[in-house]
Amino acid sequence: MHNILREYFALHSPVAPKVEGRITATDAPRTLLSQLEGYDYEFR
């Protein structure tokens, strides 16, 4: 899965995710984009 995402990001960068309000995390800050650690993704 990570290789697929890397390939997608290489072709479609920069990626600019936006908060749409469809899901609410009750245990995390509103600005959190990912809980994965140790990967080289960069969200802007």
mmJSON file of the N, C-alpha and C atoms, coordinates in Angstrom:
{"data_MODEL":{"atom_site":{
"group_PDB":["ATOM","ATOM","ATOM","ATOM","ATOM","ATOM","ATOM","ATOM","ATOM","ATOM","ATOM","ATOM","ATOM","ATOM","ATOM","ATOM","ATOM","ATOM","ATOM","ATOM","ATOM","ATOM","ATOM","ATOM","ATOM","ATOM","ATOM","ATOM","ATOM","ATOM","ATOM","ATOM","ATOM","ATOM","ATOM","ATOM","ATOM","ATOM","ATOM","ATOM","ATOM","ATOM","ATOM","ATOM","ATOM","ATOM","ATOM","ATOM","ATOM","ATOM","ATOM","ATOM","ATOM","ATOM","ATOM","ATOM","ATOM","ATOM","ATOM","ATOM","ATOM","ATOM","ATOM","ATOM","ATOM","ATOM","ATOM","ATOM","ATOM","ATOM","ATOM","ATOM","ATOM","ATOM","ATOM","ATOM","ATOM","ATOM","ATOM","ATOM","ATOM","ATOM","ATOM","ATOM","ATOM","ATOM","ATOM","ATOM","ATOM","ATOM","ATOM","ATOM","ATOM","ATOM","ATOM","ATOM","ATOM","ATOM","ATOM","ATOM","ATOM","ATOM","ATOM","ATOM","ATOM","ATOM","ATOM","ATOM","ATOM","ATOM","ATOM","ATOM","ATOM","ATOM","ATOM","ATOM","ATOM","ATOM","ATOM","ATOM","ATOM","ATOM","ATOM","ATOM","ATOM","ATOM","ATOM","ATOM","ATOM","ATOM","ATOM","ATOM"],
"id":[1,2,3,4,5,6,7,8,9,10,11,12,13,14,15,16,17,18,19,20,21,22,23,24,25,26,27,28,29,30,31,32,33,34,35,36,37,38,39,40,41,42,43,44,45,46,47,48,49,50,51,52,53,54,55,56,57,58,59,60,61,62,63,64,65,66,67,68,69,70,71,72,73,74,75,76,77,78,79,80,81,82,83,84,85,86,87,88,89,90,91,92,93,94,95,96,97,98,99,100,101,102,103,104,105,106,107,108,109,110,111,112,113,114,115,116,117,118,119,120,121,122,123,124,125,126,127,128,129,130,131,132],
"type_symbol":["N","C","C","N","C","C","N","C","C","N","C","C","N","C","C","N","C","C","N","C","C","N","C","C","N","C","C","N","C","C","N","C","C","N","C","C","N","C","C","N","C","C","N","C","C","N","C","C","N","C","C","N","C","C","N","C","C","N","C","C","N","C","C","N","C","C","N","C","C","N","C","C","N","C","C","N","C","C","N","C","C","N","C","C","N","C","C","N","C","C","N","C","C","N","C","C","N","C","C","N","C","C","N","C","C","N","C","C","N","C","C","N","C","C","N","C","C","N","C","C","N","C","C","N","C","C","N","C","C","N","C","C"],
"label_atom_id":["N","CA","C","N","CA","C","N","CA","C","N","CA","C","N","CA","C","N","CA","C","N","CA","C","N","CA","C","N","CA","C","N","CA","C","N","CA","C","N","CA","C","N","CA","C","N","CA","C","N","CA","C","N","CA","C","N","CA","C","N","CA","C","N","CA","C","N","CA","C","N","CA","C","N","CA","C","N","CA","C","N","CA","C","N","CA","C","N","CA","C","N","CA","C","N","CA","C","N","CA","C","N","CA","C","N","CA","C","N","CA","C","N","CA","C","N","CA","C","N","CA","C","N","CA","C","N","CA","C","N","CA","C","N","CA","C","N","CA","C","N","CA","C","N","CA","C","N","CA","C","N","CA","C"],
"label_alt_id":[null,null,null,null,null,null,null,null,null,null,null,null,null,null,null,null,null,null,null,null,null,null,null,null,null,null,null,null,null,null,null,null,null,null,null,null,null,null,null,null,null,null,null,null,null,null,null,null,null,null,null,null,null,null,null,null,null,null,null,null,null,null,null,null,null,null,null,null,null,null,null,null,null,null,null,null,null,null,null,null,null,null,null,null,null,null,null,null,null,null,null,null,null,null,null,null,null,null,null,null,null,null,null,null,null,null,null,null,null,null,null,null,null,null,null,null,null,null,null,null,null,null,null,null,null,null,null,null,null,null,null,null],
"label_comp_id":["MET","MET","MET","HIS","HIS","HIS","ASN","ASN","ASN","ILE","ILE","ILE","LEU","LEU","LEU","ARG","ARG","ARG","GLU","GLU","GLU","TYR","TYR","TYR","PHE","PHE","PHE","ALA","ALA","ALA","LEU","LEU","LEU","HIS","HIS","HIS","SER","SER","SER","PRO","PRO","PRO","VAL","VAL","VAL","ALA","ALA","ALA","PRO","PRO","PRO","LYS","LYS","LYS","VAL","VAL","VAL","GLU","GLU","GLU","GLY","GLY","GLY","ARG","ARG","ARG","ILE","ILE","ILE","THR","THR","THR","ALA","ALA","ALA","THR","THR","THR","ASP","ASP","ASP","ALA","ALA","ALA","PRO","PRO","PRO","ARG","ARG","ARG","THR","THR","THR","LEU","LEU","LEU","LEU","LEU","LEU","SER","SER","SER","GLN","GLN","GLN","LEU","LEU","LEU","GLU","GLU","GLU","GLY","GLY","GLY","TYR","TYR","TYR","ASP","ASP","ASP","TYR","TYR","TYR","GLU","GLU","GLU","PHE","PHE","PHE","ARG","ARG","ARG"],
"label_asym_id":["A","A","A","A","A","A","A","A","A","A","A","A","A","A","A","A","A","A","A","A","A","A","A","A","A","A","A","A","A","A","A","A","A","A","A","A","A","A","A","A","A","A","A","A","A","A","A","A","A","A","A","A","A","A","A","A","A","A","A","A","A","A","A","A","A","A","A","A","A","A","A","A","A","A","A","A","A","A","A","A","A","A","A","A","A","A","A","A","A","A","A","A","A","A","A","A","A","A","A","A","A","A","A","A","A","A","A","A","A","A","A","A","A","A","A","A","A","A","A","A","A","A","A","A","A","A","A","A","A","A","A","A"],
"label_entity_id":["1","1","1","1","1","1","1","1","1","1","1","1","1","1","1","1","1","1","1","1","1","1","1","1","1","1","1","1","1","1","1","1","1","1","1","1","1","1","1","1","1","1","1","1","1","1","1","1","1","1","1","1","1","1","1","1","1","1","1","1","1","1","1","1","1","1","1","1","1","1","1","1","1","1","1","1","1","1","1","1","1","1","1","1","1","1","1","1","1","1","1","1","1","1","1","1","1","1","1","1","1","1","1","1","1","1","1","1","1","1","1","1","1","1","1","1","1","1","1","1","1","1","1","1","1","1","1","1","1","1","1","1"],
"label_seq_id":[1,1,1,2,2,2,3,3,3,4,4,4,5,5,5,6,6,6,7,7,7,8,8,8,9,9,9,10,10,10,11,11,11,12,12,12,13,13,13,14,14,14,15,15,15,16,16,16,17,17,17,18,18,18,19,19,19,20,20,20,21,21,21,22,22,22,23,23,23,24,24,24,25,25,25,26,26,26,27,27,27,28,28,28,29,29,29,30,30,30,31,31,31,32,32,32,33,33,33,34,34,34,35,35,35,36,36,36,37,37,37,38,38,38,39,39,39,40,40,40,41,41,41,42,42,42,43,43,43,44,44,44],
"pdbx_PDB_ins_code":[null,null,null,null,null,null,null,null,null,null,null,null,null,null,null,null,null,null,null,null,null,null,null,null,null,null,null,null,null,null,null,null,null,null,null,null,null,null,null,null,null,null,null,null,null,null,null,null,null,null,null,null,null,null,null,null,null,null,null,null,null,null,null,null,null,null,null,null,null,null,null,null,null,null,null,null,null,null,null,null,null,null,null,null,null,null,null,null,null,null,null,null,null,null,null,null,null,null,null,null,null,null,null,null,null,null,null,null,null,null,null,null,null,null,null,null,null,null,null,null,null,null,null,null,null,null,null,null,null,null,null,null],
"Cartn_x":[0.817,0.0,0.869,1.938,2.796,3.471,3.863,4.481,3.474,2.244,1.198,0.995,0.957,0.802,1.987,3.192,4.378,4.317,3.897,3.777,2.705,1.579,0.508,0.985,1.635,2.115,3.183,3.995,5.024,4.384,3.247,2.562,1.605,1.06,-0.003,0.355,1.598,2.005,1.991,1.813,1.567,0.123,-0.062,-1.383,-1.813,-3.004,-3.512,-4.828,-4.761,-5.997,-6.765,-8.079,-8.892,-9.831,-10.19,-11.112,-12.523,-13.27,-14.633,-15.683,-15.247,-16.181,-17.076,-16.735,-17.575,-17.308,-16.131,-15.746,-15.245,-15.577,-15.121,-14.307,-13.051,-12.207,-12.374,-12.806,-13.058,-11.824,-10.762,-9.567,-8.331,-8.507,-7.365,-7.65,-6.587,-6.804,-7.42,-8.145,-8.823,-7.857,-6.607,-5.629,-4.87,-5.138,-4.441,-4.809,-3.801,-4.054,-3.731,-2.857,-2.48,-1.927,-2.136,-1.567,-0.41,-0.024,1.102,2.405,3.321,4.626,5.702,6.812,7.95,7.912,7.018,6.957,7.353,7.774,8.311,7.277,5.998,4.964,5.048,4.773,4.749,3.454,2.586,1.32,1.517,1.002,1.103,-0.25],
"Cartn_y":[-1.188,0.0,1.264,1.234,2.417,2.715,1.695,1.915,2.526,2.086,2.64,4.123,4.47,5.877,6.715,6.182,6.914,7.182,6.18,6.352,7.395,7.339,8.305,9.717,9.891,11.212,11.723,10.852,11.263,11.836,11.287,11.748,12.913,13.001,13.975,14.942,15.317,16.238,17.666,18.635,18.464,18.057,17.354,16.941,17.92,18.437,19.404,18.897,18.024,17.515,18.637,18.513,19.502,18.783,19.456,18.899,19.122,18.032,18.117,17.967,17.553,17.438,16.215,15.208,14.011,13.016,13.104,12.176,12.99,12.562,13.262,12.321,12.69,11.932,12.553,11.765,12.301,12.251,11.585,11.429,12.06,13.001,13.592,15.057,15.852,17.246,17.359,18.439,18.62,18.735,19.106,19.293,18.011,16.914,15.653,15.083,14.79,14.198,12.708,12.242,10.836,10.46,9.226,8.734,7.781,7.614,6.756,7.444,6.706,7.249,6.472,7.148,6.476,6.394,7.158,7.153,8.526,8.583,9.824,10.654,10.513,11.326,12.735,13.699,15.082,15.721,16.053,16.701,18.201,18.925,20.388,21.007],
"Cartn_z":[0.0,0.0,0.0,0.773,0.871,-0.47,-1.191,-2.506,-3.488,-3.41,-4.275,-3.975,-2.694,-2.32,-2.768,-2.622,-3.077,-4.582,-5.348,-6.799,-7.139,-6.442,-6.681,-6.37,-5.211,-4.822,-5.785,-6.32,-7.276,-8.548,-8.938,-10.142,-9.898,-8.695,-8.415,-7.293,-7.16,-6.1,-6.606,-5.754,-4.322,-4.051,-2.963,-2.519,-1.434,-1.536,-0.564,0.019,1.042,1.635,2.317,2.336,3.036,3.99,5.044,6.022,5.506,5.337,4.819,5.915,7.107,8.217,8.176,7.357,7.257,8.372,8.995,10.06,11.239,12.434,13.63,14.494,14.747,15.671,17.05,17.997,19.334,20.224,19.781,20.609,19.984,19.033,18.335,18.02,17.83,17.455,16.054,15.791,14.499,13.336,13.594,12.529,12.179,12.839,12.6,11.23,10.384,9.07,9.046,9.942,9.95,11.312,11.72,12.965,12.704,11.447,11.12,11.486,12.075,12.41,11.669,11.384,10.783,9.268,8.62,7.171,6.643,5.401,4.858,4.102,4.413,3.785,4.326,3.479,3.913,3.461,4.413,4.103,4.175,3.183,3.183,3.041],
"occupancy":[1.0,1.0,1.0,1.0,1.0,1.0,1.0,1.0,1.0,1.0,1.0,1.0,1.0,1.0,1.0,1.0,1.0,1.0,1.0,1.0,1.0,1.0,1.0,1.0,1.0,1.0,1.0,1.0,1.0,1.0,1.0,1.0,1.0,1.0,1.0,1.0,1.0,1.0,1.0,1.0,1.0,1.0,1.0,1.0,1.0,1.0,1.0,1.0,1.0,1.0,1.0,1.0,1.0,1.0,1.0,1.0,1.0,1.0,1.0,1.0,1.0,1.0,1.0,1.0,1.0,1.0,1.0,1.0,1.0,1.0,1.0,1.0,1.0,1.0,1.0,1.0,1.0,1.0,1.0,1.0,1.0,1.0,1.0,1.0,1.0,1.0,1.0,1.0,1.0,1.0,1.0,1.0,1.0,1.0,1.0,1.0,1.0,1.0,1.0,1.0,1.0,1.0,1.0,1.0,1.0,1.0,1.0,1.0,1.0,1.0,1.0,1.0,1.0,1.0,1.0,1.0,1.0,1.0,1.0,1.0,1.0,1.0,1.0,1.0,1.0,1.0,1.0,1.0,1.0,1.0,1.0,1.0],
"B_iso_or_equiv":[0.0,0.0,0.0,0.0,0.0,0.0,0.0,0.0,0.0,0.0,0.0,0.0,0.0,0.0,0.0,0.0,0.0,0.0,0.0,0.0,0.0,0.0,0.0,0.0,0.0,0.0,0.0,0.0,0.0,0.0,0.0,0.0,0.0,0.0,0.0,0.0,0.0,0.0,0.0,0.0,0.0,0.0,0.0,0.0,0.0,0.0,0.0,0.0,0.0,0.0,0.0,0.0,0.0,0.0,0.0,0.0,0.0,0.0,0.0,0.0,0.0,0.0,0.0,0.0,0.0,0.0,0.0,0.0,0.0,0.0,0.0,0.0,0.0,0.0,0.0,0.0,0.0,0.0,0.0,0.0,0.0,0.0,0.0,0.0,0.0,0.0,0.0,0.0,0.0,0.0,0.0,0.0,0.0,0.0,0.0,0.0,0.0,0.0,0.0,0.0,0.0,0.0,0.0,0.0,0.0,0.0,0.0,0.0,0.0,0.0,0.0,0.0,0.0,0.0,0.0,0.0,0.0,0.0,0.0,0.0,0.0,0.0,0.0,0.0,0.0,0.0,0.0,0.0,0.0,0.0,0.0,0.0],
"pdbx_formal_charge":[null,null,null,null,null,null,null,null,null,null,null,null,null,null,null,null,null,null,null,null,null,null,null,null,null,null,null,null,null,null,null,null,null,null,null,null,null,null,null,null,null,null,null,null,null,null,null,null,null,null,null,null,null,null,null,null,null,null,null,null,null,null,null,null,null,null,null,null,null,null,null,null,null,null,null,null,null,null,null,null,null,null,null,null,null,null,null,null,null,null,null,null,null,null,null,null,null,null,null,null,null,null,null,null,null,null,null,null,null,null,null,null,null,null,null,null,null,null,null,null,null,null,null,null,null,null,null,null,null,null,null,null],
"auth_seq_id":[1,1,1,2,2,2,3,3,3,4,4,4,5,5,5,6,6,6,7,7,7,8,8,8,9,9,9,10,10,10,11,11,11,12,12,12,13,13,13,14,14,14,15,15,15,16,16,16,17,17,17,18,18,18,19,19,19,20,20,20,21,21,21,22,22,22,23,23,23,24,24,24,25,25,25,26,26,26,27,27,27,28,28,28,29,29,29,30,30,30,31,31,31,32,32,32,33,33,33,34,34,34,35,35,35,36,36,36,37,37,37,38,38,38,39,39,39,40,40,40,41,41,41,42,42,42,43,43,43,44,44,44],
"auth_comp_id":["MET","MET","MET","HIS","HIS","HIS","ASN","ASN","ASN","ILE","ILE","ILE","LEU","LEU","LEU","ARG","ARG","ARG","GLU","GLU","GLU","TYR","TYR","TYR","PHE","PHE","PHE","ALA","ALA","ALA","LEU","LEU","LEU","HIS","HIS","HIS","SER","SER","SER","PRO","PRO","PRO","VAL","VAL","VAL","ALA","ALA","ALA","PRO","PRO","PRO","LYS","LYS","LYS","VAL","VAL","VAL","GLU","GLU","GLU","GLY","GLY","GLY","ARG","ARG","ARG","ILE","ILE","ILE","THR","THR","THR","ALA","ALA","ALA","THR","THR","THR","ASP","ASP","ASP","ALA","ALA","ALA","PRO","PRO","PRO","ARG","ARG","ARG","THR","THR","THR","LEU","LEU","LEU","LEU","LEU","LEU","SER","SER","SER","GLN","GLN","GLN","LEU","LEU","LEU","GLU","GLU","GLU","GLY","GLY","GLY","TYR","TYR","TYR","ASP","ASP","ASP","TYR","TYR","TYR","GLU","GLU","GLU","PHE","PHE","PHE","ARG","ARG","ARG"],
"auth_asym_id":["A","A","A","A","A","A","A","A","A","A","A","A","A","A","A","A","A","A","A","A","A","A","A","A","A","A","A","A","A","A","A","A","A","A","A","A","A","A","A","A","A","A","A","A","A","A","A","A","A","A","A","A","A","A","A","A","A","A","A","A","A","A","A","A","A","A","A","A","A","A","A","A","A","A","A","A","A","A","A","A","A","A","A","A","A","A","A","A","A","A","A","A","A","A","A","A","A","A","A","A","A","A","A","A","A","A","A","A","A","A","A","A","A","A","A","A","A","A","A","A","A","A","A","A","A","A","A","A","A","A","A","A"],
"auth_atom_id":["N","CA","C","N","CA","C","N","CA","C","N","CA","C","N","CA","C","N","CA","C","N","CA","C","N","CA","C","N","CA","C","N","CA","C","N","CA","C","N","CA","C","N","CA","C","N","CA","C","N","CA","C","N","CA","C","N","CA","C","N","CA","C","N","CA","C","N","CA","C","N","CA","C","N","CA","C","N","CA","C","N","CA","C","N","CA","C","N","CA","C","N","CA","C","N","CA","C","N","CA","C","N","CA","C","N","CA","C","N","CA","C","N","CA","C","N","CA","C","N","CA","C","N","CA","C","N","CA","C","N","CA","C","N","CA","C","N","CA","C","N","CA","C","N","CA","C","N","CA","C","N","CA","C"],
"pdbx_PDB_model_num":[1,1,1,1,1,1,1,1,1,1,1,1,1,1,1,1,1,1,1,1,1,1,1,1,1,1,1,1,1,1,1,1,1,1,1,1,1,1,1,1,1,1,1,1,1,1,1,1,1,1,1,1,1,1,1,1,1,1,1,1,1,1,1,1,1,1,1,1,1,1,1,1,1,1,1,1,1,1,1,1,1,1,1,1,1,1,1,1,1,1,1,1,1,1,1,1,1,1,1,1,1,1,1,1,1,1,1,1,1,1,1,1,1,1,1,1,1,1,1,1,1,1,1,1,1,1,1,1,1,1,1,1]
}}}
